[in-house]
């Protein structure tokens, strides 16, 4: 069997993806997550926080809820239907940190949870911190020179 024949066979045998339905679910579930975030922002603002602090508190709340739902094995069920709708908001990042930690909890807190917690999100955190340091140095040099 040639590579071309194999590719054709795989394409014929693979189930067709309902892309319109998948996009619709990702859109509305992602929108619900963002609406919940806005409800938290409004609630924290009504509690007396300024807009920036309310946004920070809402983000922290969404991260905590996402980690809790991941720990209860509910976030994966939502993600099965929503796809990228649950991955794009900040809740997806919290899920990316919590899921490996939950998966390897049987190996103990140090070698399981501690070591595996940042397997997916670790490179993102390292890149973000490194990029911010480089940006800060460039900004400092710019202010110093000019």
C-alpha positions, 0 to 999 in steps of 0.5 A: 500500500502506498502512502497516497493510498493509505492517506485516502483510506484514512480519510474515508474511514475517519469520522466526519467532524461536525465543525459548525456544531463544534464551533457553535458549542465552543462559542456559546460555552466560552461566552458563558464562561466570560459572562460568569467572569463579568458577573464576578467583576460586577459583584466585586465592583459592587463590593467596593473594589475599583475596576482593576482590582475587581478584574483581578479578583474575578480572574482569581475566582475563575481560576479557583473555580476551574481548578475545583471543577478539574479536581471534581472531574467536571471540567473535562466533561464541559470541555468535551462539548465546548472544545476550545471554548473552555481552553481559551479563557483563563480557566483553560490555563488553570485546568492545564495546571490542575489536570496533570497534578490530579492525574499523578496524585497517586505518586505522592505530593512531591514526585507526583503532584509537585513534579507534574503540575507544571508539565503543560503550563511550565514552558508558558510560565517560563517563557512569560517570565523570561520575556517580561525580564527581557522587556523590562531590561529593554524598557529600563535601557530605553528610559536610561538612555533617552 
